[in-house]
Amino acid sequence: MNQTLRFGSQGNAVQQLQSLLNQLQSAAAKLTEDGVFGQNTRLRVIEFQGKAGIPPSGIVDSATWSKLLGPQAGGSNGGSTGPSQNYSSPNANAAPAAATPSAPVDYGDLSQRRKRVLESLIPAVVPSRYPEPKFQQLTGGVNLSDPNLPPHYTTCGCLPSYVARNLGGRGMIQAGGLDGLRTAAKKQDAWVVAELGLRPKPGDLYGLCNGANPNSLIVHVGVIVDASGEIWKTADAGQGQLPDQRANYVNRQYNPQTGTLSGEVTNSGNRPPRLVAGWVDIDKYPFTS
């Protein structure tokens, strides 16, 4: 039986895990195979789980081991010659794999509101793809094949709006486009302007801009899952071209010198890095729940 591993675990099983992860394609640096389950190992596990269609808990349970070890899984920890690569080249037209139940993620001393966002609200709709019912929870049933939609219409604002709506907030984004997120939060003294050295907490609603100044127009919004390292994990809607819109977990390279996040990978290639404009501190915003 494969051992369940999580942040703080140590030993040969962790070293084997690190070796398997290092055999997989990733934009992140190779892990040090020291047998210590630290933050970098946790981020790589989350990256793998997101690509493999497993809930990105950061905990290596039996479902994660099974995907890592591939068809030879089921024996001892040493019973496989290498990880399964099936997850890394999915059909671009295939719907995201359905999430399966997993043990709750340990988010430490985060507030109950943040835990609700990360453990309940986001997994209920991510990953998903239009026109799946899960995705339609975000859009409110908008017909994305409607030729009358604006040419640059995107659904990225739907995910933060969904979170805000379920926390008891009113249309934070619809009132002012994507920039409405910042405008609404500023009125409540809940907007944090990005500065080098500051990091959002899991559950915060973040915004990216194309300019060199964080006060530039916001062009993308999403939800922070983990921003503690140089690979930020986010939850984002609007991935793809109309009507092929999706909601996914995304790994983004953070540049601490410039304050930029790498763009997501789309069917048309990689989007360029964009400046982090700031984020909504969801503990400060006066949600009703």
Residue pairs with C-beta under 8 A, 6 or more apart in sequence:
1 62
2 13
2 60
2 62
2 65
2 69
2 73
2 77
3 13
3 77
4 59
4 60
4 61
4 62
5 13
5 14
5 17
5 37
5 59
5 60
6 37
6 42
6 58
6 59
6 60
6 106
7 37
7 38
7 39
7 42
7 58
7 106
8 37
9 37
10 35
10 36
10 37
11 35
12 35
12 77
13 77
14 35
14 36
14 37
14 41
15 33
15 34
15 35
16 77
16 78
17 37
17 41
17 45
17 60
17 68
18 31
18 32
18 33
18 34
18 35
18 41
19 33
20 68
20 69
20 80
20 82
20 83
21 31
21 41
21 44
21 45
21 48
21 68
21 83
22 30
22 31
22 33
23 82
23 83
24 48
24 83
24 85
24 88
25 88
26 44
26 47
27 231
27 251
27 253
27 262
28 40
28 43
28 44
28 47
28 230
28 231
28 251
28 253
29 40
31 40
31 41
31 44
32 40
39 228
39 229
40 229
42 58
43 58
43 226
43 229
43 231
43 233
43 251
45 58
45 59
45 60
45 64
46 56
46 57
46 58
46 225
46 226
46 233
46 249
46 251
47 231
47 233
47 251
48 54
48 64
48 67
48 68
48 87
49 55
49 56
49 57
49 58
49 64
50 56
50 127
50 233
50 248
50 249
50 251
51 87
51 88
52 64
52 67
52 87
52 97
53 87
53 96
53 97
53 98
53 99
53 127
54 63
54 64
54 67
54 99
54 100
54 102
55 99
55 100
55 101
55 102
55 123
56 225
56 233
56 249
57 102
57 103
57 104
57 105
58 105
59 102
59 103
59 105
59 106
60 68
61 102
61 103
63 100
63 102
65 73
66 73
66 74
67 73
67 83
67 84
67 87
68 80
68 83
68 84
69 79
69 80
69 83
69 84
70 80
70 82
70 83
70 84
70 85
70 86
71 84
72 79
72 80
72 81
73 79
73 80
92 267
95 129
95 132
96 127
96 128
96 129
96 246
96 248
97 127
99 123
99 126
99 127
104 119
105 118
105 119
107 114
107 115
107 118
107 119
107 202
110 118
110 201
110 202
110 203
111 283
113 167
113 203
113 282
113 283
113 287
113 289
114 201
114 202
114 203
114 282
114 283
115 203
116 167
117 163
117 167
117 202
117 203
117 223
117 282
118 202
118 203
118 225
121 162
121 163
121 166
122 159
122 163
122 223
122 225
122 235
124 134
124 137
125 134
125 135
125 137
125 138
125 159
125 162
125 247
126 159
126 235
126 247
126 248
126 249
127 246
127 247
127 248
127 249
128 134
128 135
128 138
128 246
128 247
129 135
129 244
129 245
129 246
129 247
130 136
130 139
130 144
130 155
130 243
130 244
130 245
130 246
131 144
131 243
134 247
135 237
135 245
135 246
135 247
137 162
138 155
138 158
138 159
138 161
138 162
138 237
138 247
139 155
139 158
139 245
140 158
142 149
142 155
144 153
144 155
144 242
144 243
144 245
145 242
145 243
149 242
153 242
154 238
154 245
155 237
155 238
155 245
155 247
156 178
156 220
156 221
156 222
156 236
156 237
156 238
157 173
157 174
157 177
157 178
157 181
157 221
157 237
157 238
158 237
158 238
159 221
159 222
159 223
159 235
159 236
159 237
159 247
160 172
160 173
160 181
160 205
160 221
160 222
160 223
160 280
161 171
161 172
161 173
161 174
163 205
163 223
163 282
164 170
164 171
164 172
164 173
164 205
164 285
164 287
165 171
166 289
167 282
167 287
167 288
167 289
168 287
168 288
168 289
169 184
169 285
169 287
169 288
171 180
172 180
172 181
172 184
172 185
172 205
172 280
173 180
173 181
173 184
173 221
174 180
175 183
175 184
176 183
176 184
178 207
178 217
178 218
178 219
178 220
178 221
179 217
179 218
181 205
181 207
181 218
181 221
181 280
182 191
182 207
182 218
182 277
182 278
182 280
185 191
185 205
185 280
185 281
185 285
188 284
188 285
188 286
189 284
190 280
190 281
190 282
190 284
190 285
190 286
191 278
191 279
191 280
191 281
192 198
192 200
192 204
192 278
192 279
192 280
192 281
193 214
193 215
193 277
193 278
194 214
194 259
194 275
194 276
194 277
194 278
194 279
195 259
196 256
196 257
196 259
197 256
199 227
199 228
200 206
200 224
200 227
200 279
200 281
201 224
201 227
201 281
201 283
202 224
202 225
202 226
202 227
203 223
203 224
203 282
204 223
204 224
204 279
204 280
204 281
204 282
205 221
205 222
205 223
205 224
205 279
205 280
205 282
206 221
206 222
206 223
206 224
206 234
206 276
206 277
206 278
206 279
206 280
207 218
207 220
207 221
207 276
207 277
207 278
207 279
208 218
208 219
208 220
208 221
208 261
208 274
208 275
208 276
208 277
209 216
209 217
209 218
209 219
209 274
209 275
209 277
210 216
210 217
210 219
210 274
210 275
211 217
211 275
212 275
213 275
214 259
214 275
214 276
214 277
214 278
215 277
216 275
216 277
218 277
219 274
220 236
220 238
220 274
222 234
222 235
222 236
222 237
222 250
223 234
223 235
223 236
224 232
224 233
224 234
224 279
225 233
225 234
225 235
225 249
226 232
226 233
227 233
227 254
229 254
230 253
230 254
230 256
231 251
231 252
231 253
231 254
232 251
232 252
232 253
232 254
232 261
233 249
233 250
233 251
233 252
234 249
234 250
234 252
235 247
235 248
235 249
235 250
236 247
236 248
236 250
236 264
237 245
237 246
237 247
238 245
238 246
239 245
239 246
239 247
239 248
239 250
239 264
239 266
240 246
240 266
240 267
241 266
241 267
241 268
244 267
248 264
250 264
252 261
252 262
252 263
252 264
253 261
253 262
253 273
254 260
254 261
254 262
254 276
255 261
255 273
258 273
258 275
259 275
259 276
260 273
260 274
260 275
260 276
261 273
261 274
261 276
262 270
262 273
263 270
263 271
263 272
263 273
263 274
264 270
264 271
265 271
